[in-house]
Amino acid sequence: MSEDPLVSDLKAFGLDEVEAQTYVRLARLGKARASSLSSALKINRTTTYRVLERLKQAGIVESSLSRPVSYIAVEPRKALQLLLDRHKEELKAAETKFPSILERFTRFYIPAEEAVPTKFSIFQGSEEIHRAITRMAKSADKKISMITTVKDLGKMYYSGVYEALSAAKTRGVSVQIVTEVADAPALEIVKNYDFAEARHQTESKMKMVIKDEEEVLITVSSSAEEEVALWTYSQSFASAMQAIVNNEFFTGTELAAVATALATGKPAELVRIITGEQEYTDNMLSLLASARAEVFIGFSFYPTFASPAALEVLRALAERGVKVRVLSAPSADEIDIVRRLQGTIEFRISAFQTDLQIMIVDGMEMLFSNMPVQGKSAGLNILTNLTGMVTFMHSIMADVWLDSREYILQLDQLQQSITLNSCANMVRSRMQAHGMEIEVGTKILGKSGVLHKFDIISRSTRTGSRIAVSFLAYSDPETTGTKLMESKIKLLDCEPIDLLIGLLVKGGGDASTAKLAKAVGLPILQAEDAEKLAELVFSEMEKR
């Protein structure tokens, strides 16, 4: 899409490319639904809704109270003034922050003529190393990450490092600590650093401190006599080391779980990597069988849960009162599974398209995989009872669940869509076999600026005009009549084209539908069988 000059000008008022395009398109149309804007702007519907919501918050787009919702562009003079006022407010806010931002820069900025070219230093002895850590904490602006020992944390408590880290946290700096908490005395030492996010991890072979992904202090030698550490200012090296610390931190165990483990004598939270299809299946069935209250499954359901064993376990769980919820994207493979479990398990259609498979049991244990398709050996499979990770994923799935539609209410429509797609594919195959031209795209830009989708677009060998085909499924007179009228609007907006409607009916259909099609001038072909309908449509295409 070539950029409209108005779109370019609107960017100066603080809108981004897509926001500007959306407002201009709405201003030209006067009123439009999100689906129409999504097609016209060639962006996905989720993004369209987000953009429209931002424009509503800015006050330059309004929505109707009717259903389905339509969106209207606010009068341009008012909209431009609102954007201008917002721009001025943002500039005032920036001016008020000027002194504090400048003060933070002065903590570490060194003029070029005074800059020290050295990027490496060696520190010997714990006192010298702790002074270096104190300096890093005092100059930190965003984040301090540490892998260290409990013994060192005890020394830092009295060396000035503790106070510097605490002050950094007060300024809004994130402080992360990874250390080994093997017993109750160690836990008490780490608890002193209550301002930091601390995690337990089996003792690392290295100790390091990273500041703002710019500076790294790494212990290169640690003997009973003397410690030696290397300090470097290297953003690339610091970023690489930060990745290591992040991995140690996020796979570590929270202190609350460590405290529980020490008090009860039971193992703390664990993260275990699973390899191999059989091991994955065994762990999945074992975890399912352990459920007492709730099982939450998403987002790729097939084929892992299509096995008789998995289906039997799910059914048994539901029968003994375990709440089983399944979030999945609709597919032909899953219809039979849903039908067999319908009524005992809650299914919902998710718009979240992903190959991830997540199973959470009782909100405490999770099986995570990015290789749900059987037979694959690559990918990441994790079994964990890590509280933070499980709670985080459970929260995401719960949010998606609330925004999703009931799966069982969509089964008939889903089956119809699959059948209609099959119909279109059969017609395309016959056309290709007979050397008939089929256009690559399935959309036509109407005179209104809206993109209209059809199942097949071809060109008449006799007249040279375009022929579009749409397949519809009969549901009831009112709904089917509405679909036909929408097809007529598409035809009028896309003229000059010929439009052919293939209607899949049951029990002979409804006479009023044929009458309506004739009244509005739509050629309609009806059949109860997909193959028969495809044959009728192909024969009509051959004539044209």
C-alpha positions in Angstrom: 0.0 0.0 0.0 1.5 3.3 -1.1 1.5 5.8 1.8 -1.2 8.5 1.7 0.2 12.0 2.2 -2.3 12.5 5.1 -0.9 9.4 6.8 2.6 10.9 6.6 1.4 14.2 8.0 -0.5 12.6 10.9 2.8 11.1 12.1 3.9 14.6 13.1 0.9 14.6 15.6 2.3 11.6 17.5 0.6 8.7 15.7 2.5 5.7 14.4 2.1 4.3 10.8 -0.7 1.9 11.5 -2.6 4.3 13.8 -2.4 7.1 11.1 -3.6 4.7 8.4 -6.5 3.5 10.5 -7.8 7.0 11.3 -7.5 8.1 7.6 -9.3 5.0 6.4 -12.1 5.5 9.0 -12.3 9.2 8.0 -12.8 8.2 4.3 -15.3 5.5 5.1 -17.2 7.4 7.8 -18.0 4.1 9.6 -16.5 0.6 9.5 -16.2 -2.6 11.4 -12.8 -3.9 12.7 -12.9 -6.9 10.3 -13.3 -4.5 7.3 -10.4 -2.3 8.5 -8.3 -5.4 9.1 -8.7 -6.5 5.5 -8.3 -3.1 4.0 -5.1 -2.3 5.9 -3.7 -5.9 5.6 -3.1 -6.3 9.3 -4.4 -9.1 11.5 -7.6 -8.5 13.5 -6.0 -8.6 16.9 -3.6 -5.8 16.0 -6.6 -3.8 14.5 -8.5 -4.0 17.8 -5.5 -2.9 19.7 -4.9 0.1 17.4 -8.6 1.1 17.5 -8.5 0.9 21.4 -5.4 3.2 21.4 -7.2 5.7 19.1 -10.3 5.5 21.3 -8.2 6.3 24.4 -6.7 9.2 22.4 -10.2 10.4 21.8 -10.1 10.5 18.0 -12.1 7.4 17.3 -15.5 6.4 18.8 -17.4 3.1 18.7 -21.1 2.4 18.3 -23.3 0.7 20.9 -24.7 -1.6 18.3 -23.7 -5.2 17.7 -21.5 -5.9 15.8 -19.5 -2.9 16.9 -18.7 -0.2 14.3 -16.0 2.5 14.6 -16.3 6.1 13.6 -13.6 8.7 13.1 -14.0 11.9 15.3 -14.3 15.1 13.3 -10.8 16.0 11.9 -10.6 19.5 13.5 -11.4 18.1 16.9 -9.1 15.0 16.4 -6.1 17.1 15.4 -6.6 19.5 18.3 -6.7 16.5 20.7 -3.5 15.1 19.3 -1.8 18.4 19.5 -2.8 18.9 23.1 -1.5 15.5 24.0 1.8 16.2 22.3 2.1 19.4 24.4 1.4 17.5 27.6 4.0 14.9 26.7 6.6 17.7 26.1 5.8 19.3 29.5 6.2 15.9 31.2 9.6 15.5 29.5 10.7 19.0 30.7 9.8 18.2 34.3 11.9 15.0 34.2 14.9 16.9 32.7 16.7 17.7 36.1 16.4 14.1 37.5 17.5 12.5 34.3 20.5 14.8 34.1 21.4 14.1 37.7 21.4 10.3 37.0 23.7 10.8 34.0 26.2 12.8 36.1 26.7 9.7 38.3 28.6 7.9 35.7 29.3 10.2 32.7 32.9 11.0 32.0 33.8 13.8 29.5 35.7 12.5 26.5 38.9 14.3 27.4 38.9 12.7 30.9 37.8 9.3 29.9 40.1 6.4 30.9 40.9 4.2 27.9 41.3 1.1 30.0 38.4 -1.4 29.8 39.9 -4.0 32.1 41.1 -4.0 35.7 42.2 -6.7 38.2 41.1 -6.6 41.8 42.8 -8.6 44.5 41.4 -9.4 47.9 37.8 -9.3 49.1 38.0 -5.7 50.4 39.1 -4.4 47.0 36.4 -6.5 45.2 33.7 -5.3 47.6 34.7 -1.7 47.0 34.3 -2.3 43.2 30.8 -3.9 43.8 29.8 -0.9 45.9 30.8 1.5 43.2 28.8 -0.5 40.6 25.8 -0.5 42.8 26.0 3.2 43.4 26.2 4.0 39.7 23.5 1.4 38.6 20.6 2.8 36.8 18.6 -0.3 35.8 19.8 -3.6 37.1 22.3 -5.4 39.3 22.6 -9.1 38.9 24.8 -11.4 41.1 25.9 -15.0 41.3 27.6 -15.4 44.6 28.0 -17.5 47.8 26.2 -17.2 51.1 29.6 -16.7 52.7 30.2 -13.6 50.5 26.7 -12.3 51.2 27.6 -12.4 54.9 30.8 -10.4 54.3 29.0 -7.9 52.0 26.5 -7.2 54.8 29.3 -5.4 56.8 31.4 -4.1 53.9 29.2 -1.3 52.5 27.9 -3.5 49.6 24.6 -4.2 51.4 23.9 -0.5 51.9 24.8 0.3 48.3 22.5 -2.4 46.9 19.6 -1.3 49.2 20.0 2.3 48.1 20.0 1.2 44.5 16.7 -0.7 45.0 15.3 2.5 46.6 16.2 4.3 43.3 14.2 1.8 41.3 17.1 -0.5 40.3 16.3 -4.2 40.0 18.5 -6.3 42.3 18.8 -10.1 41.5 20.8 -12.6 43.6 21.5 -16.2 42.8 23.1 -18.3 45.6 23.0 -21.7 47.1 20.8 -21.9 50.2 21.7 -25.3 51.7 20.5 -24.9 55.3 18.6 -22.8 57.7 21.6 -20.5 58.7 22.2 -19.8 55.0 18.5 -18.9 54.5 18.7 -16.4 57.4 21.6 -14.6 55.8 19.9 -14.4 52.4 16.7 -13.1 54.1 18.7 -10.0 55.2 18.6 -9.0 51.5 14.8 -8.8 51.5 14.9 -5.8 49.0 16.4 -8.1 46.3 14.9 -11.0 44.3 16.8 -14.0 45.5 16.8 -17.5 44.2 18.4 -20.8 45.3 20.6 -22.6 42.8 23.1 -25.3 43.3 26.5 -23.7 43.9 27.9 -22.3 40.7 31.6 -22.6 39.7 31.7 -18.9 39.1 30.9 -15.7 40.9 30.0 -12.5 39.1 28.3 -9.1 39.3 26.7 -7.4 36.3 25.6 -3.8 36.2 23.1 -2.5 33.6 24.5 -5.0 31.0 27.6 -2.8 30.7 30.0 -3.8 33.5 31.0 -7.2 34.7 33.0 -8.2 37.7 33.9 -11.9 37.6 35.9 -13.9 40.1 38.7 -15.7 38.2 40.4 -17.2 41.3 39.1 -17.9 44.7 41.6 -19.5 47.2 41.7 -19.5 51.0 44.5 -16.9 50.8 43.2 -14.4 48.3 40.4 -13.8 45.8 41.2 -12.3 42.3 38.5 -10.7 40.1 38.5 -9.3 36.6 36.4 -6.2 35.9 35.6 -5.2 32.4 33.5 -2.6 30.6 32.2 -4.4 27.6 28.5 -4.3 26.6 28.8 -7.4 24.4 30.5 -9.5 27.1 28.1 -8.1 29.8 25.1 -9.1 27.7 26.4 -12.6 27.3 27.1 -12.9 31.0 23.6 -11.5 31.8 22.1 -14.3 29.7 23.9 -16.9 32.0 22.7 -15.1 35.2 19.1 -14.9 33.8 19.1 -18.7 33.1 20.4 -19.4 36.6 17.9 -17.0 38.2 14.7 -18.1 36.3 15.5 -21.8 36.8 16.3 -21.3 40.4 14.0 -21.9 43.4 12.2 -19.2 45.3 13.2 -18.7 49.0 9.6 -19.5 50.2 9.9 -23.0 48.6 13.4 -23.4 50.1 12.0 -22.5 53.5 9.2 -25.1 53.1 11.6 -27.7 52.0 14.0 -27.1 54.9 11.0 -27.2 57.4 9.3 -30.3 56.0 12.3 -32.2 54.7 10.6 -32.5 51.3 12.4 -31.6 48.0 12.1 -28.0 46.9 10.8 -26.9 43.5 12.4 -28.6 40.5 12.8 -28.1 36.8 13.4 -31.2 34.8 14.2 -31.5 31.0 12.4 -34.4 29.3 13.8 -36.0 26.2 12.2 -38.6 24.0 8.5 -39.2 23.0 7.9 -42.1 25.4 9.3 -40.3 28.4 7.1 -37.3 27.5 4.0 -39.5 27.2 4.8 -41.4 30.5 5.2 -38.1 32.4 2.1 -36.6 30.9 -0.1 -39.6 31.9 1.5 -39.7 35.3 0.9 -36.0 35.9 -2.7 -36.3 34.7 -3.4 -39.2 37.0 -2.1 -37.2 40.0 -4.7 -34.4 39.5 -7.1 -33.8 42.4 -9.0 -30.6 41.6 -8.1 -29.1 38.2 -6.3 -29.8 34.9 -5.7 -26.9 32.4 -4.6 -27.9 28.9 -3.6 -25.6 26.0 -2.9 -24.7 23.2 -2.1 -27.6 20.9 -4.4 -30.5 21.8 -3.8 -32.9 18.8 -2.3 -35.5 18.5 -0.9 -35.9 22.0 -4.2 -36.2 23.7 -5.8 -38.2 20.8 -4.4 -41.6 22.2 -7.0 -43.9 23.8 -4.9 -43.9 27.0 -5.0 -40.1 27.3 -8.7 -39.9 26.5 -9.5 -42.5 29.1 -7.5 -40.7 31.8 -9.2 -37.4 30.9 -12.7 -39.0 31.0 -11.8 -40.7 34.4 -10.7 -37.4 35.8 -13.9 -35.7 34.9 -16.0 -38.5 36.3 -14.3 -38.2 39.7 -15.0 -34.5 39.8 -11.7 -33.0 38.5 -12.3 -29.9 36.5 -10.7 -30.3 33.1 -10.5 -27.3 30.8 -9.0 -27.3 27.3 -8.0 -24.3 25.3 -7.3 -25.1 21.6 -7.4 -23.7 18.1 -10.1 -25.4 16.0 -8.9 -28.0 13.5 -10.4 -30.9 11.6 -8.3 -33.4 13.6 -9.8 -32.3 16.9 -13.5 -32.5 16.1 -13.7 -36.2 16.8 -11.8 -35.8 20.1 -14.1 -33.0 21.2 -17.3 -35.0 20.3 -16.1 -38.0 22.3 -15.4 -35.8 25.4 -18.2 -33.4 25.0 -20.3 -32.8 28.1 -17.6 -34.0 30.5 -14.8 -31.6 29.7 -14.9 -27.8 29.0 -13.5 -26.8 25.6 -13.0 -23.3 24.3 -11.7 -22.0 21.0 -8.5 -19.9 21.4 -7.4 -17.3 18.9 -3.9 -17.8 20.2 -2.2 -19.7 17.5 0.9 -21.6 18.7 2.5 -25.1 18.7 3.1 -24.9 22.4 1.5 -27.5 24.6 1.0 -26.7 28.2 -0.6 -28.9 30.9 -1.1 -27.5 34.4 -2.3 -29.7 37.2 -3.9 -28.3 40.4 -2.1 -25.0 39.8 1.1 -26.6 41.1 2.8 -28.7 38.5 3.3 -28.0 34.7 4.3 -30.0 31.7 5.5 -27.6 29.0 6.5 -28.5 25.4 7.2 -26.8 22.1 7.1 -30.2 20.3 3.6 -31.5 20.7 3.7 -33.5 17.4 4.5 -37.1 18.0 7.6 -38.5 16.5 9.8 -35.4 16.8 12.9 -35.5 18.9 13.9 -31.8 18.7 12.4 -29.1 21.0 12.1 -28.3 24.6 10.1 -30.3 27.1 10.0 -29.2 30.7 8.3 -30.7 33.8 8.3 -28.3 36.7 6.7 -27.4 40.0 8.4 -24.0 40.1 5.8 -21.8 41.7 6.6 -18.6 39.8 6.7 -20.3 36.4 3.5 -22.3 37.0 1.6 -19.4 38.4 2.6 -17.2 35.5 1.5 -19.7 32.8 -1.7 -20.4 34.7 -2.5 -16.7 34.8 -1.9 -16.4 31.0 -4.1 -19.4 30.2 -6.9 -18.1 32.5 -6.9 -14.7 30.8 -7.1 -16.4 27.3 -9.8 -18.7 28.6 -12.0 -15.7 29.6 -11.5 -14.1 26.1 -12.3 -17.4 24.2 -15.5 -18.8 22.9 -17.3 -22.0 23.8 -15.9 -24.8 21.6 -18.9 -27.0 21.5 -21.2 -24.2 20.3 -18.9 -23.8 17.2 -18.7 -27.5 16.1 -21.3 -27.4 13.4 -20.0 -24.2 11.9 -16.5 -25.6 12.1 -17.5 -28.8 10.3 -19.3 -26.7 7.7 -16.2 -24.6 7.1 -14.1 -27.7 6.6 -16.6 -29.1 4.1 -16.8 -25.8 2.2 -13.0 -25.7 2.0 -13.0 -29.2 0.6 -15.6 -28.1 -2.0 -13.5 -25.2 -3.1 -10.4 -27.5 -3.4 -12.3 -30.0 -5.5 -13.3 -27.2 -7.9 -9.8 -25.8 -8.1 -8.3 -29.3 -8.9 -10.8 -29.8 -11.7 -10.1 -26.3 -13.1 -6.4 -26.9 -13.0 -6.8 -30.3 -14.7 -8.7 -28.6 -17.6 -6.2 -25.8 -17.9 -8.6 -23.1 -16.6 -7.0 -20.0 -15.2 -7.2 -19.4 -11.4 -6.0 -16.2 -9.9 -3.5 -16.6 -7.0 -5.2 -14.2 -4.6 -8.7 -14.7 -3.2 -9.5 -11.0 -2.5 -10.8 -8.1 -4.6 -10.5 -4.5 -3.6 -13.9 -2.9 -3.8 -14.8 0.6 -4.9 -15.3 1.4 -1.2 -11.7 0.5 -0.4 -12.8 -2.7 1.4 -11.1 -6.0 0.5 -13.7 -8.7 -0.2 -12.8 -12.4 0.1 -14.0 -15.1 -2.3 -13.2 -18.8 -2.5 -12.1 -18.8 -6.1 -11.4 -16.0 -8.6 -11.0 -16.9 -12.3 -11.3 -15.2 -15.7 -13.9 -16.0 -18.4 -12.3 -17.3 -21.6 -15.3 -15.9 -23.6 -15.7 -12.4 -22.2 -12.5 -11.8 -20.4 -14.4 -10.7 -17.3 -13.6 -11.9 -13.8 -15.7 -14.7 -12.2 -15.7 -15.1 -8.4 -17.1 -18.1 -6.5 -18.3 -18.1 -2.9 -19.4 -21.3 -1.1 -22.0 -20.9 1.7 -23.7 -23.4 4.0 -27.4 -23.2 4.7 -28.3 -22.8 8.3 -31.7 -21.1 8.7 -33.7 -18.8 6.4 -32.8 -15.6 8.2 -29.1 -16.3 8.6 -28.7 -17.7 5.1 -30.6 -14.7 3.7 -28.3 -12.3 5.5 -25.3 -14.1 3.9 -26.8 -13.8 0.5 -27.4 -10.1 0.9 -23.8 -9.7 2.1 -22.7 -11.5 -1.1 -24.8 -9.1 -3.2 -23.1 -6.1 -1.5 -19.7 -7.6 -2.3 -20.8 -8.1 -5.9 -21.9 -4.5 -6.3 -18.8 -3.1 -4.6 -16.5 -5.2 -6.8 -18.2 -4.7 -10.2 -17.6 -5.5 -13.0 -17.4 -9.2 -11.9 -19.7 -12.2 -12.1 -20.4 -13.9 -8.8 -21.5 -17.5 -8.5 -22.8 -18.9 -5.2 -22.5 -22.6 -4.2 -24.9 -23.4 -1.4 -24.5 -26.6 0.7 -28.0 -27.5 1.9 -29.6 -30.2 4.0 -33.0 -31.8 3.3 -33.5 -29.9 0.0 -32.8 -26.5 1.6 -35.4 -23.7 1.8 -37.5 -22.4 -1.1 -37.3 -18.9 0.2 -33.6 -18.8 -0.1 -33.7 -19.6 -3.8 -36.4 -17.0 -4.3 -34.3 -14.4 -2.5 -31.2 -15.2 -4.6 -33.3 -14.9 -7.8 -34.8 -11.6 -6.6 -31.4 -10.0 -6.0 -29.9 -11.4 -9.1 -27.4 -13.9 -7.6 -26.8 -17.2 -9.6 -27.1 -19.9 -7.0 -26.3 -23.7 -7.2 -27.5 -26.0 -4.4 -26.6 -29.5 -3.4 -26.7 -31.7 -0.3 -23.4 -33.4 -1.0 -20.0 -31.6 -1.2 -18.8 -33.6 -4.3 -22.1 -32.9 -6.1 -21.9 -29.2 -5.3 -18.3 -29.1 -6.5 -19.4 -30.8 -9.8 -22.3 -28.3 -10.3 -20.0 -25.3 -9.7 -17.3 -26.6 -12.0 -19.8 -27.3 -14.8 -21.1 -23.8 -14.5 -17.6 -22.4 -14.6 -16.8 -24.4 -17.8 -19.8 -22.8 -19.5 -18.5 -19.3 -18.7 
